[in-house]
Amino acid sequence: MTTPTPEERPGEAFPESAAEAVQTAVMAARLVMAIADAARRHQQRKQKGKEDDLPTAEEAVTDVGRDVQRLLPSDVSTALMGEADWPQLAQQLLALRKAGVDLDQVLPRVGEIAVNVRDQVAAKAERAATDQWVRAVRETLPAGPVREAILTSPAWPEMAATMTRLEERGVNVREVFAAAHNEVLAVDQAVAKGLGAAAEPAMSRDAQLSYGPLTTGLDLPRDLDLSDRERALTQMAISPQDNQRYTRWVREAMPGSEREADLLVAARKWPLLAAQMAHMESEGKPVREHLARLVKDTSWQEGPGAQLGTRLLQAASDVLHRPAGDVPGESRVKVNTAAARATSPSVDPTRAAKAAAPAGAGTASHRQAGPAARSGRTR
């Protein structure tokens, strides 16, 4: 039943978060014990007209201390017995035993509850730290094989933990990303060449057809694959937690239109819309305020039902691009002429797209130049 303390866990990258998780677990254990003690008091008042006196604190600490250490996880029991009111808690536990409660049955269950709470808190803290580095990778590295390799690596959680440790020691991790990108890309290309594959992927059909207002300002992978949503989100550097948050925002922005909101989220090009929201977030723009316009300008409701998903996607792109404070009206989405040429059947799409603007290796040719990566701490 015992588990290692945070200090004993190998590779523990977030000791503060682990300690907070244990303290939260202790709070949960104390709550369960308080409820059990309340039940004892209530039953005694009901049956005997009064509560039994509590045993002395000295007796209780001696009697139940060993049981708590034996039956609760070591990190939880150590924290619990280190509390200032531990003698009072021990009195309650001993009173339960004297009232006929088998602590050998109750305490392991309390321990299971505490461990579940502890692990939930720790997992949440770890996800938050990992999401921070997903955003850093997205904002620092261009779309392409290097970024996708980092975010899909089985070692990503440990990489994120290492980034946290480096940052805590004053290292600018974003500068490390930028400095290492070309070297890692060279490794990727060398390995691809050794395996007989093309060093630079051909532009996929999804990448060709995605050029336009929805992808303006985004790093669009040349091998974008919208048929595999999970991979497409990874290619656009959208973490599962970010995707869940953007999904929730869309649903909150469309009260009473749950079906339409779900249709928008299920759209094939949803990863591109999520990437636009992530891009706006990185620039400090109020994404949710922009999305709220979807219920103010409902022109997307007009037209054939079979095309509703497409109209919703266009409307969402429109409200995200429209400047803050701009009133609803006709769509302000401009035609991307380079994109139109790129997808024209009379022009080779790859050659035309390359002519639209210069791009780095593995990065879509319509990627717009942005400010240099921010330096300094990311939190």
C-alpha positions in Angstrom: 0.0 0.0 0.0 3.0 2.3 0.6 4.3 4.5 -2.2 7.6 6.4 -2.4 7.8 9.9 -1.2 8.3 12.7 -3.8 12.0 12.8 -2.9 12.3 9.0 -3.6 10.6 9.1 -7.0 13.2 8.8 -9.7 13.3 11.6 -12.3 10.9 13.8 -10.3 11.0 17.1 -12.3 8.4 19.1 -10.4 9.1 18.7 -6.7 7.0 21.7 -5.7 4.0 20.4 -7.7 4.5 16.9 -6.1 4.6 18.4 -2.6 1.4 20.3 -3.4 -0.2 17.1 -4.7 0.6 15.3 -1.4 -0.8 18.2 0.7 -4.0 18.1 -1.3 -4.2 14.3 -0.8 -3.8 14.9 3.0 -6.7 17.4 2.8 -8.9 14.7 1.1 -7.9 12.1 3.7 -8.7 14.5 6.6 -12.1 15.2 5.0 -13.0 11.5 4.8 -11.9 11.0 8.4 -13.9 14.0 9.6 -17.0 12.6 7.8 -16.4 9.2 9.5 -16.1 10.9 12.9 -19.3 12.9 12.3 -21.1 9.6 11.6 -19.8 8.1 14.8 -20.9 11.1 16.9 -24.3 11.1 15.2 -24.9 7.4 15.9 -23.9 7.7 19.5 -26.1 10.7 20.1 -29.0 8.8 18.4 -28.5 5.6 20.4 -27.2 6.8 23.7 -28.2 10.4 23.9 -24.6 11.6 24.1 -21.2 11.2 22.5 -18.5 9.1 24.0 -15.6 11.1 25.4 -12.5 11.1 23.2 -9.5 9.2 24.4 -6.5 11.2 25.5 -4.2 12.6 22.8 -1.2 10.8 24.3 -3.0 7.4 24.2 -4.3 8.0 20.7 -1.0 9.0 19.2 0.7 5.9 20.6 -2.2 3.5 19.7 -3.0 4.5 16.1 0.3 6.0 14.9 1.8 2.7 13.8 -1.5 1.8 12.0 -1.5 5.0 10.1 2.1 4.5 9.0 1.3 0.9 8.0 -2.0 1.4 6.2 -1.6 4.7 4.4 0.9 5.6 1.7 4.1 6.8 3.2 4.1 10.3 1.7 0.5 10.8 2.9 1.0 9.3 6.4 4.2 11.4 6.9 2.5 14.6 5.9 -0.6 13.8 7.9 1.3 13.0 11.1 3.3 16.1 10.6 0.2 18.3 10.9 -0.1 20.5 14.0 -3.5 18.9 14.8 -2.3 15.3 14.4 -3.0 14.4 18.0 -6.7 15.5 17.5 -6.9 13.4 14.4 -5.4 10.4 16.2 -8.1 10.8 18.9 -10.8 10.7 16.3 -9.3 7.5 14.8 -9.0 5.8 18.2 -12.5 6.8 19.0 -13.7 5.1 15.8 -11.8 1.9 16.7 -13.4 1.9 20.2 -16.8 2.4 18.7 -16.4 -0.8 16.7 -14.8 0.4 13.4 -12.1 -1.8 11.9 -9.3 0.7 10.9 -7.6 -2.1 9.0 -10.5 -1.9 6.6 -11.2 1.8 6.6 -7.6 3.3 6.4 -6.6 1.5 3.2 -9.7 2.9 1.5 -8.9 6.4 2.8 -5.4 5.8 1.3 -6.8 4.9 -2.1 -8.9 8.1 -2.1 -5.9 10.1 -1.1 -3.7 8.6 -3.8 -6.3 9.2 -6.4 -6.5 12.9 -5.4 -2.7 13.2 -5.2 -2.2 11.7 -8.7 -4.9 13.9 -10.2 -3.3 17.0 -8.9 0.2 15.9 -9.9 -1.0 15.0 -13.4 -2.7 18.4 -13.8 0.4 20.2 -12.8 2.5 18.1 -15.2 0.1 18.7 -18.1 0.2 22.5 -17.4 4.0 22.4 -17.5 4.0 20.3 -20.6 1.5 22.6 -22.4 3.8 25.5 -21.6 6.5 23.9 -23.7 4.2 22.8 -26.5 3.4 26.5 -26.9 7.1 27.4 -26.7 7.9 24.8 -29.5 5.0 26.1 -31.6 6.1 29.8 -31.2 9.8 29.1 -31.7 10.2 26.5 -34.4 8.7 26.5 -37.9 6.3 23.8 -39.0 8.1 20.8 -40.3 9.7 17.5 -39.4 11.8 18.8 -36.5 8.8 20.3 -34.7 6.6 17.2 -35.3 9.4 14.9 -34.2 9.7 16.7 -30.9 6.0 16.7 -30.1 5.4 13.1 -31.1 8.5 11.7 -29.4 7.8 9.1 -26.6 10.4 11.0 -24.7 8.5 14.3 -24.9 7.4 14.4 -21.2 11.0 13.9 -20.1 12.1 16.6 -22.6 9.5 19.0 -21.2 10.8 18.2 -17.6 14.4 18.9 -18.8 13.3 22.2 -20.3 11.7 23.2 -17.0 14.9 22.3 -15.1 17.0 24.3 -17.6 14.7 27.3 -17.3 14.9 27.2 -13.5 18.7 27.5 -13.9 18.3 30.6 -16.0 18.7 29.1 -19.5 16.7 30.6 -22.3 15.2 27.4 -23.7 13.7 29.2 -26.7 17.2 30.2 -27.8 18.3 26.6 -27.5 15.4 25.5 -29.8 16.3 28.1 -32.4 20.0 27.3 -32.3 19.5 23.6 -32.6 16.8 23.6 -35.3 19.1 23.6 -38.4 21.4 20.9 -36.9 18.4 18.7 -36.0 16.9 19.3 -39.5 20.2 18.2 -41.1 20.1 15.0 -39.0 16.5 14.4 -40.1 17.3 14.9 -43.8 20.5 12.7 -43.6 18.5 9.9 -42.0 15.7 10.2 -44.6 18.3 10.1 -47.4 19.9 7.0 -45.9 16.5 5.3 -45.9 16.0 6.2 -49.5 13.3 8.8 -48.8 13.0 12.4 -50.1 14.6 14.8 -47.7 11.8 17.3 -48.3 8.3 16.0 -48.4 6.2 16.8 -51.4 3.3 19.2 -50.8 0.3 17.2 -49.8 -3.1 17.8 -51.3 -4.4 19.0 -47.9 -1.6 21.6 -47.7 -2.4 22.8 -51.3 -6.1 23.1 -50.6 -5.7 24.8 -47.2 -4.0 27.9 -48.5 -6.3 30.9 -47.9 -7.7 33.1 -45.2 -8.0 30.3 -42.7 -4.2 29.7 -42.7 -2.9 33.3 -43.0 0.0 33.7 -40.7 0.3 30.0 -39.8 3.2 27.7 -40.2 1.5 25.1 -42.6 3.4 21.8 -42.9 4.0 20.8 -46.5 2.9 17.3 -45.7 -0.3 18.3 -43.8 -2.6 15.4 -43.3 -6.1 16.4 -42.3 -7.4 12.8 -42.6 -5.6 12.0 -39.4 -6.9 14.5 -36.9 -4.5 13.6 -34.1 -1.5 13.9 -36.3 -2.8 17.1 -37.9 -3.2 18.7 -34.4 0.4 17.6 -33.6 1.6 19.0 -36.9 0.0 22.3 -36.0 1.5 22.0 -32.5 -1.8 21.9 -30.7 -1.7 19.8 -27.5 -4.7 17.7 -26.5 -5.4 20.1 -23.6 -5.3 23.1 -25.9 -7.7 21.3 -28.3 -10.1 20.6 -25.5 -10.0 24.2 -24.4 -10.7 25.6 -27.9 -13.5 23.1 -28.3 -15.1 24.2 -25.0 -14.7 27.9 -26.1 -16.6 27.3 -29.3 -19.4 25.5 -27.5 -19.6 28.3 -24.9 -19.7 30.9 -27.7 -22.7 29.2 -29.3 -25.3 28.6 -26.5 -28.4 27.0 -27.9 -26.6 25.9 -31.0 -24.9 22.8 -29.6 -25.4 20.8 -32.9 -23.8 23.6 -34.9 -20.9 23.9 -32.5 -20.3 20.2 -32.7 -20.4 20.3 -36.5 -17.8 23.1 -36.5 -15.5 21.1 -34.2 -16.0 18.0 -36.3 -15.0 19.8 -39.5 -12.1 18.4 -41.4 -10.2 21.7 -41.2 -10.8 22.2 -37.4 -7.0 21.7 -36.7 -6.4 24.9 -38.8 -9.0 26.8 -36.9 -7.5 25.6 -33.6 -4.1 26.8 -34.8 -5.5 30.2 -35.5 -6.8 30.4 -31.9 -3.4 29.3 -30.6 -1.8 32.0 -32.8 -4.1 34.6 -31.4 -3.5 33.5 -27.8 0.3 33.8 -28.3 -0.3 37.4 -29.4 -2.5 38.1 -26.4 -5.7 38.6 -28.4 -9.1 37.8 -26.7 -10.0 34.7 -28.6 -13.3 34.1 -26.7 -14.5 37.6 -27.4 -13.9 37.1 -31.1 -15.7 33.7 -31.1 -18.7 35.3 -29.3 -19.5 37.1 -32.6 -20.7 33.8 -34.1 -24.1 34.3 -32.4 -24.3 38.0 -33.3 -23.6 37.5 -37.0 -25.6 34.4 -38.0 -25.3 34.7 -41.8 -23.8 31.2 -41.6 -27.4 29.9 -41.0 -28.5 30.9 -44.5 -28.0 28.4 -47.3 -28.2 24.6 -48.0 -28.0 22.4 -45.0 -25.3 20.2 -46.6 -22.9 23.2 -46.7 -23.5 24.3 -43.1 -20.2 23.0 -41.9 -18.3 24.9 -44.6 -20.1 28.1 -43.8 -19.5 27.7 -40.1 -15.8 27.2 -40.7 -15.7 30.4 -42.9 -17.7 32.3 -40.3 -15.4 31.2 -37.5 -12.3 32.2 -39.5 -14.0 35.6 -40.3 -14.7 36.4 -36.6 -11.2 35.4 -35.6 -9.6 37.6 -38.2 -11.9 40.6 -37.8 -10.3 43.3 -35.6 -11.6 43.8 -32.1 -14.5 46.3 -31.9 -15.4 45.8 -35.6 -19.1 45.5 -36.1 -20.6 42.4 -37.7 -21.4 42.7 -41.4 -20.4 41.2 -44.7 -17.5 38.8 -44.5 -14.2 40.7 -44.3 -12.2 37.7 -45.4 -10.0 38.7 -48.4 -9.2 36.3 -51.3 -5.6 35.1 -51.1 -4.5 35.5 -54.7 -1.3 33.5 -54.3 -3.4 30.7 -52.7 -5.9 30.9 -55.6 -3.1 30.4 -58.1 -1.6 27.6 -56.0 -4.8 25.6 -56.2 -5.7 26.5 -59.8 -5.9 23.4 -62.0 -4.0 25.3 -64.7 -0.9 25.9 -62.6 1.3 23.4 -60.9 0.3 23.9 -57.3 3.7 23.2 -55.7 5.6 25.5 -58.1 3.0 28.3 -57.7 2.9 28.0 -54.0 6.7 28.3 -53.8 6.5 31.4 -55.9 4.1 33.1 -53.5 6.8 33.8 -50.8 10.1 32.4 -49.6 10.0 29.8 -46.9 12.3 27.9 -44.7 12.8 24.1 -44.9 9.8 22.2 -44.1 7.6 25.3 -43.8 4.7 26.4 -45.9 5.5 29.1 -48.5 2.8 31.4 -47.3 4.1 31.7 -43.8 4.3 35.3 -42.9 7.3 36.8 -41.3 6.8 37.6 -37.6 8.7 39.1 -34.8 11.8 37.4 -33.5 11.3 34.8 -30.9 10.9 36.3 -27.4 13.8 36.0 -25.1 13.8 35.6 -21.4 11.7 33.4 -19.2 8.5 31.9 -20.7 6.5 32.1 -17.6 
